Amino acid sequence: MPATGSRAALTALAAVGAVGAAVAVWGIGIERYLFTVRRHELRVLPPGSASVKVLHVSDAHMAPWQTRKQQWMAALASLEPDLVVNTGDNLGHVDGLRGLRRAFDPLRGIPGVFVHGSNDHAAPTPRNPLKYFRGPSNVKRRIEPLDTQALDGYLTDELGWADLNNAATALEVGGLRVDAFGVSDAHREWDRLEVLPGLLEDLRGDEPGALTIGVTHAPYRRVLDAFTGLGAEVIFGGHTHGGQVRVPFLEAALVANCDIPLRQARGLSEWTACGRTVPLNVSAGLGHSIYAPVRFACRPEASLITLLPRFEAGSEIG
């Protein structure tokens, strides 16, 4: 009987090991290359407006050798977006800008906005992934600085995108004026929410835009609350990687590396604050740290969000 029990235990252990190996092979060797486009529609534009296609990209964490990711990202231009929203963590290596150029060059000339994540300033470092279960990660004291100035020069001067790091701007998109504002990485407490009311007051003047969007890298509650109170009609965020490793068929992520509710760590949802409820899109991102090359039940993604006109009062909804 003891021998039978020992054989059963060994069999169970072998089965667990086989499952673990299969999960590792899938997550490291397959799923992290299964790039996908998530598509949504939102009725947020003034009645009678033409539709606007927004391409939301985030967390590329680009390294120069990641050619499959670069080629897939370059092909996103075929979606013909009217506006690109980039929610940061573009770089994942000191030479990441080389790969980022190959990925983003086809989007040159399309209106866009961007904010920073911490990995737009500092190269990634090895981390114990289990520490994410304790809450948002701490700031590393020893970091390798990245060339943020070169990155910003590329995004603004060459691609023509607007820098929304603790800033606001107005853009013409598809014949509509879009007011956009954002903050730098709230995970590193670089957000300066207090400057936004004045910037928006100056921007709006007597003629606010047809649409107002808020852009953040890390979707912390304080940021989402403030954006909603400031009149954002759509909010875009990244940072969470959607949890990066999820349990299949479980609606919520296991971790988010910020204080957003875990069920909202990926995809389109709603945020309610200050008596208003607005759409919130949190991208699971396109990449991962070079020290954690895995995705499981959480494919790398970009979002294509088609903004449509609101129904006029009294009209029928088909």
C-alpha positions as CSV (number, residue, x, y, z in Angstrom):
1,M,0.0,0.0,0.0
2,P,2.7,2.5,0.8
3,A,4.4,1.7,-2.5
4,T,1.1,2.3,-4.3
5,G,0.7,5.6,-2.5
6,S,4.3,6.6,-3.4
7,R,3.6,5.8,-7.1
8,A,0.4,7.9,-7.0
9,A,2.3,10.8,-5.5
10,L,5.0,10.6,-8.1
11,T,2.5,10.4,-10.8
12,A,0.7,13.5,-9.5
13,L,4.0,15.4,-9.2
14,A,4.9,14.5,-12.7
15,A,1.5,15.7,-14.0
16,V,1.9,19.0,-12.2
17,G,5.4,19.3,-13.6
18,A,4.1,18.6,-17.1
19,V,1.4,21.2,-16.8
20,G,3.8,23.7,-15.5
21,A,6.2,23.1,-18.4
22,A,3.4,23.3,-20.9
23,V,2.2,26.6,-19.4
24,A,5.8,28.0,-19.5
25,V,6.2,26.9,-23.2
26,W,2.9,28.5,-24.1
27,G,3.5,31.7,-22.2
28,I,7.1,32.3,-23.1
29,G,7.3,30.7,-26.6
30,I,3.9,31.3,-28.1
31,E,1.4,33.7,-26.5
32,R,3.6,36.6,-26.1
33,Y,3.8,36.8,-29.9
34,L,0.0,36.4,-30.4
35,F,-0.6,40.1,-30.9
36,T,-4.3,41.1,-31.2
37,V,-6.4,44.2,-31.9
38,R,-9.3,44.8,-29.5
39,R,-12.1,46.7,-31.1
40,H,-14.7,48.8,-29.4
41,E,-17.3,51.4,-30.3
42,L,-18.3,54.4,-28.1
43,R,-21.0,56.9,-28.8
44,V,-19.4,60.1,-27.4
45,L,-19.3,62.5,-30.3
46,P,-21.8,65.3,-30.9
47,P,-24.8,64.2,-33.0
48,G,-24.2,64.3,-36.7
49,S,-20.4,64.0,-36.4
50,A,-18.4,61.6,-38.6
51,S,-16.9,58.6,-36.8
52,V,-13.3,58.8,-35.5
53,K,-11.0,55.8,-35.2
54,V,-8.6,55.9,-32.2
55,L,-5.7,53.6,-32.0
56,H,-4.6,53.1,-28.4
57,V,-1.1,51.7,-28.0
58,S,0.8,51.1,-24.7
59,D,3.7,49.4,-23.0
60,A,5.7,48.3,-26.0
61,H,8.8,48.0,-23.7
62,M,10.7,47.9,-27.0
63,A,14.1,46.2,-27.4
64,P,15.9,46.4,-30.7
65,W,15.8,42.6,-31.4
66,Q,12.0,42.3,-31.1
67,T,11.4,42.3,-34.8
68,R,8.1,40.4,-34.8
69,K,6.6,43.0,-32.5
70,Q,8.0,45.8,-34.6
71,Q,6.5,44.4,-37.8
72,W,3.1,43.8,-36.2
73,M,3.0,47.3,-34.8
74,A,4.0,48.8,-38.1
75,A,1.1,47.0,-39.7
76,L,-1.3,48.9,-37.4
77,A,-1.2,51.8,-39.8
78,S,-3.4,49.7,-42.2
79,L,-6.2,50.3,-39.7
80,E,-6.2,53.9,-40.9
81,P,-6.7,55.5,-37.5
82,D,-7.6,59.2,-37.2
83,L,-5.9,59.6,-33.8
84,V,-3.2,57.7,-32.0
85,V,-3.1,57.6,-28.1
86,N,0.1,56.3,-26.7
87,T,0.0,55.6,-22.9
88,G,3.8,55.2,-22.4
89,D,6.5,52.7,-21.4
90,N,7.7,52.7,-25.0
91,L,11.2,51.7,-24.2
92,G,12.5,48.5,-22.8
93,H,16.2,48.7,-23.6
94,V,18.8,51.5,-24.0
95,D,18.7,50.9,-27.8
96,G,14.9,50.5,-27.9
97,L,14.3,53.6,-29.9
98,R,15.8,51.9,-33.0
99,G,13.0,49.3,-32.8
100,L,10.4,51.8,-32.0
101,R,11.2,53.7,-35.2
102,R,10.5,50.6,-37.2
103,A,7.2,50.1,-35.3
104,F,5.8,53.7,-35.4
105,D,7.2,55.2,-38.6
106,P,4.2,54.1,-40.7
107,L,2.0,56.3,-38.3
108,R,3.9,59.4,-39.2
109,G,1.7,62.4,-39.8
110,I,-1.4,60.9,-38.1
111,P,-2.4,63.1,-35.1
112,G,-1.4,61.6,-31.8
113,V,-0.7,62.2,-28.1
114,F,1.5,60.5,-25.6
115,V,2.5,60.4,-21.9
116,H,5.4,58.8,-20.2
117,G,5.7,55.6,-18.1
118,S,8.8,55.1,-15.9
119,N,10.4,52.9,-18.6
120,D,10.5,55.9,-20.9
121,H,13.1,57.3,-18.4
122,A,14.8,54.2,-16.9
123,A,15.7,50.8,-18.2
124,P,14.0,47.8,-16.6
125,T,15.7,45.8,-13.9
126,P,15.1,42.3,-12.7
127,R,12.2,41.9,-10.2
128,N,10.7,39.1,-8.2
129,P,7.2,38.8,-9.8
130,L,5.7,37.5,-6.5
131,K,6.3,40.9,-5.0
132,Y,3.5,42.3,-7.2
133,F,1.0,40.4,-5.0
134,R,2.0,42.7,-2.1
135,G,0.9,45.8,-4.0
136,P,2.4,48.3,-6.4
137,S,6.1,47.9,-7.0
138,N,8.6,50.2,-5.3
139,V,11.0,52.6,-7.0
140,K,14.4,51.1,-7.7
141,R,17.3,53.3,-6.3
142,R,19.8,52.1,-8.9
143,I,18.6,52.6,-12.5
144,E,20.0,52.9,-15.9
145,P,18.8,56.1,-17.5
146,L,17.4,56.1,-21.0
147,D,17.5,58.9,-23.6
148,T,14.1,60.3,-22.9
149,Q,15.0,63.5,-24.9
150,A,15.6,61.4,-28.0
151,L,12.4,59.5,-27.6
152,D,10.4,62.7,-27.1
153,G,12.1,64.3,-30.1
154,Y,11.1,61.4,-32.3
155,L,7.5,61.3,-31.1
156,T,7.0,65.1,-31.4
157,D,9.2,66.3,-34.1
158,E,9.1,63.3,-36.4
159,L,5.7,61.7,-35.8
160,G,4.0,65.0,-34.9
161,W,2.4,63.8,-31.7
162,A,1.6,66.1,-28.8
163,D,3.3,65.6,-25.4
164,L,0.6,65.4,-22.7
165,N,2.9,64.9,-19.7
166,N,1.2,67.2,-17.2
167,A,-0.1,69.2,-20.1
168,A,-3.1,69.9,-22.3
169,T,-3.5,70.6,-26.0
170,A,-6.2,70.9,-28.7
171,L,-6.0,68.8,-31.9
172,E,-8.0,68.7,-35.1
173,V,-9.1,65.1,-35.7
174,G,-11.4,64.1,-38.5
175,G,-12.7,67.7,-38.8
176,L,-13.4,67.8,-35.0
177,R,-11.6,69.7,-32.3
178,V,-10.4,67.3,-29.6
179,D,-9.2,68.7,-26.3
180,A,-6.7,66.4,-24.7
181,F,-4.9,66.4,-21.3
182,G,-2.7,64.1,-19.4
183,V,-0.2,63.4,-16.7
184,S,3.2,61.8,-16.5
185,D,3.6,58.5,-14.7
186,A,1.5,58.4,-11.6
187,H,3.2,55.2,-10.5
188,R,6.3,57.2,-9.8
189,E,4.2,60.1,-8.5
190,W,5.2,62.3,-11.4
191,D,1.6,63.3,-12.0
192,R,0.8,67.0,-11.4
193,L,-2.9,67.0,-11.3
194,E,-3.0,70.4,-9.7
195,V,-1.8,72.1,-12.9
196,L,-4.5,70.7,-15.1
197,P,-7.5,72.9,-14.2
198,G,-5.7,76.1,-15.2
199,L,-4.3,74.5,-18.4
200,L,-7.8,73.4,-19.4
201,E,-9.3,76.7,-18.6
202,D,-6.8,78.4,-20.8
203,L,-7.3,75.8,-23.5
204,R,-11.0,75.8,-23.6
205,G,-11.7,79.5,-23.4
206,D,-15.1,80.2,-24.8
207,E,-15.0,77.4,-27.3
208,P,-14.4,73.9,-25.8
209,G,-13.7,71.0,-28.2
210,A,-16.2,68.5,-29.5
211,L,-14.6,65.9,-27.4
212,T,-12.3,65.9,-24.3
213,I,-10.0,62.9,-23.5
214,G,-7.8,62.2,-20.6
215,V,-4.5,60.3,-20.9
216,T,-2.5,58.6,-18.2
217,H,0.1,55.8,-18.1
218,A,-0.8,54.4,-14.7
219,P,-4.6,54.4,-14.0
220,Y,-4.5,55.2,-10.3
221,R,-7.8,56.0,-8.7
222,R,-6.8,59.5,-7.8
223,V,-6.0,60.2,-11.5
224,L,-9.2,58.7,-12.8
225,D,-11.2,60.6,-10.3
226,A,-9.5,63.9,-11.2
227,F,-9.8,63.3,-14.9
228,T,-13.6,62.6,-14.6
229,G,-14.0,65.7,-12.5
230,L,-12.2,67.8,-15.2
231,G,-14.6,66.7,-17.9
232,A,-12.9,63.9,-19.7
233,E,-15.4,62.1,-21.9
234,V,-13.0,59.1,-22.5
235,I,-10.0,58.1,-20.4
236,F,-7.1,56.1,-21.7
237,G,-4.5,54.2,-19.5
238,G,-1.9,51.4,-19.6
239,H,0.7,50.2,-17.2
240,T,-1.1,47.1,-15.9
241,H,-0.2,44.7,-18.7
242,G,-3.7,43.4,-18.0
243,G,-2.0,41.4,-15.2
244,Q,0.3,39.8,-17.8
245,V,-0.3,36.3,-16.4
246,R,-4.0,35.6,-15.8
247,V,-6.1,32.6,-14.9
248,P,-8.1,31.5,-18.0
249,F,-11.8,32.5,-17.9
250,L,-11.3,34.6,-14.7
251,E,-12.7,38.0,-15.3
252,A,-10.3,39.9,-13.0
253,A,-6.5,40.2,-13.2
254,L,-4.4,38.7,-10.4
255,V,-2.3,41.9,-10.1
256,A,-2.4,45.4,-11.6
257,N,0.6,47.2,-10.1
258,C,-1.6,50.1,-9.1
259,D,-4.8,50.6,-7.1
260,I,-7.3,50.3,-9.9
261,P,-9.9,47.5,-9.3
262,L,-8.6,44.3,-10.7
263,R,-11.6,43.7,-12.9
264,Q,-10.8,46.9,-14.7
265,A,-7.1,46.2,-15.2
266,R,-7.7,45.4,-18.9
267,G,-10.2,46.5,-21.5
268,L,-13.1,48.9,-21.8
269,S,-15.1,49.7,-18.6
270,E,-16.6,52.7,-17.0
271,W,-15.3,55.0,-14.2
272,T,-17.6,57.0,-12.0
273,A,-16.6,60.0,-9.9
274,C,-17.8,63.5,-9.3
275,G,-21.3,62.6,-10.3
276,R,-20.2,61.5,-13.8
277,T,-19.6,58.1,-15.5
278,V,-17.2,57.9,-18.4
279,P,-15.6,55.2,-20.6
280,L,-12.2,54.0,-19.5
281,N,-10.0,51.9,-21.7
282,V,-7.0,50.3,-20.0
283,S,-4.6,48.6,-22.5
284,A,-3.0,45.3,-21.6
285,G,-0.1,46.6,-23.7
286,L,2.1,45.2,-26.4
287,G,5.2,44.0,-24.5
288,H,6.8,43.0,-21.3
289,S,10.0,43.6,-19.4
290,I,13.0,41.8,-21.0
291,Y,13.4,40.2,-17.6
292,A,9.8,38.7,-17.6
293,P,9.3,37.5,-21.2
294,V,5.9,35.8,-20.7
295,R,2.2,36.3,-21.4
296,F,-0.4,33.8,-20.3
297,A,-4.1,34.2,-20.9
298,C,-3.4,37.8,-21.6
299,R,-2.3,38.4,-25.2
300,P,-0.3,41.5,-26.2
301,E,-2.7,44.0,-27.7
302,A,-3.6,47.3,-29.2
303,S,-7.1,48.8,-29.1
304,L,-9.0,50.3,-32.0
305,I,-11.8,52.4,-30.6
306,T,-14.3,53.8,-33.0
307,L,-16.0,57.0,-31.7
308,L,-19.5,57.5,-32.9
309,P,-22.0,60.3,-32.6
310,R,-24.4,60.2,-29.7
311,F,-28.1,59.6,-30.6
312,E,-30.1,62.7,-30.8
313,A,-32.8,63.2,-28.2
314,G,-36.0,61.4,-29.3
315,S,-34.3,59.4,-32.0
316,E,-34.8,55.6,-32.1
317,I,-31.9,53.3,-31.1
318,G,-31.7,50.4,-33.5
